[in-house]
Amino acid sequence: METVLYTVLEGNTLWGIANFFGTTVEEIIKINDLKEPELIFPGQEIKVPVDKPTAPRYYAVRPEDTMWGIAKRYNLNVNEIISLNALSNPNLIYPGQILRLRA
Protein backbone atom coordinates (compact mmCIF):
# COMPACT_ATOMS: atom_id res chain seq x y z
CA MET A 1 0.00 0.00 0.00
CA GLU A 2 1.25 3.49 -0.82
CA THR A 3 0.82 6.68 1.16
CA VAL A 4 0.16 10.31 0.38
CA LEU A 5 1.22 13.18 2.59
CA TYR A 6 -1.79 15.24 3.62
CA THR A 7 -1.75 18.61 5.39
CA VAL A 8 -4.60 18.87 7.89
CA LEU A 9 -6.95 21.79 7.28
CA GLU A 10 -9.10 23.63 9.80
CA GLY A 11 -12.20 21.56 10.49
CA ASN A 12 -10.70 18.25 9.33
CA THR A 13 -11.30 15.09 11.30
CA LEU A 14 -9.57 11.75 10.91
CA TRP A 15 -12.92 10.27 9.91
CA GLY A 16 -13.37 12.87 7.16
CA ILE A 17 -9.83 12.42 5.89
CA ALA A 18 -10.18 8.62 5.91
CA ASN A 19 -13.52 8.84 4.11
CA PHE A 20 -12.10 11.18 1.45
CA PHE A 21 -9.13 8.91 0.73
CA GLY A 22 -11.05 5.63 1.00
CA THR A 23 -9.21 4.27 4.01
CA THR A 24 -9.95 3.86 7.72
CA VAL A 25 -9.26 5.97 10.78
CA GLU A 26 -7.47 2.99 12.30
CA GLU A 27 -5.05 2.77 9.36
CA ILE A 28 -4.23 6.49 9.59
CA ILE A 29 -3.64 6.20 13.35
CA LYS A 30 -1.42 3.16 12.86
CA ILE A 31 0.72 4.52 9.99
CA ASN A 32 1.32 7.81 11.85
CA ASP A 33 1.69 6.25 15.32
CA LEU A 34 -0.80 8.82 16.65
CA LYS A 35 -0.95 8.63 20.45
CA GLU A 36 -3.85 11.11 20.69
CA PRO A 37 -5.72 10.90 17.37
CA GLU A 38 -8.44 13.30 18.50
CA LEU A 39 -5.82 16.06 18.66
CA ILE A 40 -4.96 16.69 15.02
CA PHE A 41 -4.41 20.33 14.10
CA PRO A 42 -4.33 22.57 11.01
CA GLY A 43 -0.93 22.47 9.32
CA GLN A 44 -0.08 19.04 10.68
CA GLU A 45 1.19 16.67 8.00
CA ILE A 46 -0.01 13.10 8.20
CA LYS A 47 0.55 10.08 6.02
CA VAL A 48 -2.61 8.57 4.56
CA PRO A 49 -2.56 5.03 3.17
CA VAL A 50 -4.10 4.70 -0.28
CA ASP A 51 -4.35 1.86 -2.76
CA LYS A 52 -3.17 3.98 -5.66
CA PRO A 53 -2.55 7.68 -5.19
CA THR A 54 -4.41 9.76 -7.72
CA ALA A 55 -4.71 13.48 -7.96
CA PRO A 56 -8.11 14.97 -7.27
CA ARG A 57 -9.81 16.50 -10.29
CA TYR A 58 -9.86 19.91 -8.58
CA TYR A 59 -7.64 21.41 -5.93
CA ALA A 60 -8.15 24.46 -3.71
CA VAL A 61 -4.90 26.37 -3.39
CA ARG A 62 -3.70 26.75 0.20
CA PRO A 63 -1.52 29.49 1.68
CA GLU A 64 2.13 28.96 0.76
CA ASP A 65 1.28 26.56 -2.13
CA THR A 66 3.33 26.80 -5.29
CA MET A 67 2.63 25.24 -8.67
CA TRP A 68 5.74 23.11 -8.28
CA GLY A 69 4.69 21.94 -4.82
CA ILE A 70 1.17 21.02 -5.98
CA ALA A 71 2.55 19.11 -8.97
CA LYS A 72 5.05 17.27 -6.77
CA ARG A 73 2.41 16.39 -4.16
CA TYR A 74 0.28 14.64 -6.78
CA ASN A 75 3.07 13.46 -9.10
CA LEU A 76 1.89 15.71 -11.93
CA ASN A 77 3.57 17.84 -14.56
CA VAL A 78 3.52 21.59 -13.83
CA ASN A 79 2.99 22.42 -17.51
CA GLU A 80 -0.07 20.17 -17.67
CA ILE A 81 -1.64 21.99 -14.70
CA ILE A 82 -0.86 25.34 -16.31
CA SER A 83 -2.43 24.19 -19.57
CA LEU A 84 -5.55 22.73 -17.93
CA ASN A 85 -6.16 26.04 -16.20
CA ALA A 86 -5.07 28.39 -19.01
CA LEU A 87 -2.84 30.24 -16.55
CA SER A 88 -1.06 33.21 -18.09
CA ASN A 89 1.20 33.60 -15.06
CA PRO A 90 1.58 30.36 -13.05
CA ASN A 91 3.61 32.21 -10.43
CA LEU A 92 0.47 34.10 -9.38
CA ILE A 93 -1.77 31.60 -7.64
CA TYR A 94 -3.66 32.53 -4.48
CA PRO A 95 -5.27 30.75 -1.52
CA GLY A 96 -8.79 29.62 -2.33
CA GLN A 97 -8.17 29.51 -6.08
CA ILE A 98 -9.54 26.32 -7.60
CA LEU A 99 -7.19 24.54 -10.00
CA ARG A 100 -8.07 21.66 -12.26
CA LEU A 101 -5.42 18.95 -11.84
CA ARG A 102 -6.63 16.37 -14.35
CA ALA A 103 -8.98 16.16 -17.27
N, C-alpha and C positions, 0 to 999 in steps of 0.2 A: 504494500500500500504506500502511496506517495503522500506528501504533505504540502500544504500551501501555508505561507506565512500571512496571517491576518492581523490587521491593526484594529483593536477594539474601538468602536465608536460610542459616543454618549447614547445611552438607552439600550445598548446591546445586552443580551443575556446569553449564557452558554446554550440554553435551549434554542434560542433564535438563531445563533450562529450554526449550531449543529443541524437544525432544520434546513437552513439555507444551503449548506454544503452537503446535505444528504448523509450525515453521520450521526453519532450519538454523543450525548453529553459525557457519558462514561469514557468514550474513546478520547475526547478532547482532554478530560481531566487526566487520564492515564498518560497520554503522549507528552503532556506539559508538566507532569508531576505536580499538579496544583494541590496544595495543602488546604487552601480555603477557596474553593471554586465559586462561592457566592460573592467573592470580593474581586471581581475583575474590574478594570477601570479604563476609561478612555485613554488611548495612546499605548496601551499595553499590547505587545505583539505576542500572539499565541500561534502555535502550530495546529493546523486542522488536518486530520487525515481525510484523504479523498481517494476514490478509486482511480480517477484519471483527471488531473487538474485541467479545467477548461476555463477560458476567460468568459466573464459574463458578457452578454450582448451590449449592455450599457454600463457605464461607470460614472459615478459622481466624484468629481475631483475633490480632493481633501486639501486642507492647508499643507503647504510644503511639498505637494506632489510636483513631479516633473514628468514630462513626456517620457524621458528615458526610464525613470523609475517605474512608471505605470507599465511600460512595455516589458521591462525586466520582470516585474512581479507576475505577469501573466504569460511570459515567454512569447511575446509578440514582437513584430517589427515596427519600429517607430514610424517609418514612412507609410506603412499600411494604415496606422491609426490616423496620421495626418491626412491621408487620402480619403479615408472613410468619412472624415469630419470636415473636409474641404477647408482646413485651417490655413489661413494666409500667413500667420505667424505662430508657429507651434511653441514658441518661447513665452507666449502670453496666454496661459491658461489660468483659471481662477477657481477658488473653492466654490463648490456648488454647480459648476459647469458640468453638463452631461456630455460624455464622449461615447461614441459608438466604438466598440472594440472589435467587433466581428460582424460580418455580413449576415 
